[in-house]
Amino acid sequence: MDQISVAQANAALDIVHEIATLLDTGLDKEEVAILIALVENGVNPEALAEVVKELRREAAALKAAEDPSTSL
């Protein structure tokens, strides 16, 4: 990639990350970049969204199991 393409890609990532922040997705810039790369490589966006939601549910369940005081 030339410098202009890199700058355009970074600008696009900044915009998408800002949208993700406004939508309160909880995704950081690196996570947004990973998700974009997966979609660009053919991963179904709807399936990817379901995987992210499931991973969050699993993480919350594990956290609750480790710290029972958070489940009150």
GIZIKA-V691434 format. One record per residue. RES is the residue in one small letter. PSI is psi in radians with two decimals (999 if undefined). Layout:
res->{RES | RES}
psi->{PSI | PSI}
//
This chain:
res->{m | d | q | i | s | v | a | q | a | n | a | a | l | d | i | v | h | e | i | a | t | l | l | d | t | g | l | d | k | e | e | v | a | i | l | i | a | l | v | e | n | g | v | n | p | e | a | l | a | e | v | v | k | e | l | r | r | e | a | a | a | l | k | a | a | e | d | p | s | t | s | l}
psi->{2.42 | 3.02 | -0.63 | -0.76 | -0.70 | -0.76 | -0.70 | -0.71 | -0.73 | -0.70 | -0.73 | -0.73 | -0.73 | -0.74 | -0.81 | -0.69 | -0.69 | -0.72 | -0.78 | -0.66 | -0.78 | -0.58 | 0.03 | 0.85 | -0.38 | 0.14 | 2.36 | 3.07 | -0.69 | -0.73 | -0.71 | -0.76 | -0.71 | -0.77 | -0.71 | -0.78 | -0.71 | -0.77 | -0.72 | -0.43 | 0.26 | 0.01 | 2.37 | 2.13 | -0.65 | -0.72 | -0.68 | -0.73 | -0.71 | -0.68 | -0.75 | -0.79 | -0.73 | -0.72 | -0.67 | -0.73 | -0.77 | -0.75 | -0.71 | -0.69 | -0.73 | -0.73 | -0.73 | -0.64 | -0.59 | -0.53 | 1.50 | -0.35 | -0.33 | -0.20 | 0.09 | 999}
//
